[in-house]
Amino acid sequence: MPTPVRLIGTTLLALLALYFIGVDQGAVSIFGSDMHVHEFVHDGRHFLGFPCH
């Protein structure tokens, strides 16, 4: 049975991955106008159905 700490950790990692793949671009980027993260996950973003342009 999963412990609460493991569930919280997994949830936080999943939300972080969702942010970087689905949200991080342009105005809402935590890195400013740097597009390195966007370009790194670009194909995965389209594969998962997130629009980016």
N, C-alpha and C positions, 0 to 999 in steps of 0.2 A: 504494500500500500504506500503511495507517495506521501511524503511528508509535506506539511504546509510550506516549509522553506523551499523545497524543490519545486513545488507548484508556483510559488511566487517568482522564483528565479526563471523558470521556464516561460512564464507569462511575460516577464520583463524582456527577456531575450527575443521572444516572438514579436512584441510591440516595437522593439528596436529594429528588428529586421524589416517589419512592415513599414516603419518610417523611412528607412534608407532605400527600400525598393519602391515603395508606392508614393511617398510624399516629398522626399528631399529633392527639391529643384527650385532654383530661382529665389523668389521672395520669401519662402518659408524655410530656406536652407539654414542650418545652424552653422554652416561654413561660409556664409556670405555669398559672393558671386562665383565661388570656385565650383567648377562643374566636374571635378574628377570623380566624385562618388556617383553622380548622375551617369556619366559615361561608363563607369565600371559596371553598373547594374542595368544599363540601357536595354539590352536584349532580354534579360530576365523580366524587366518591367513590361515589355510588350507581350512576352509569353504568358504572363499572369493576368493580362488584360488591363493594365494601367496605361492610360494615354499619357504621352509626354510632349507631344508637339502639336 
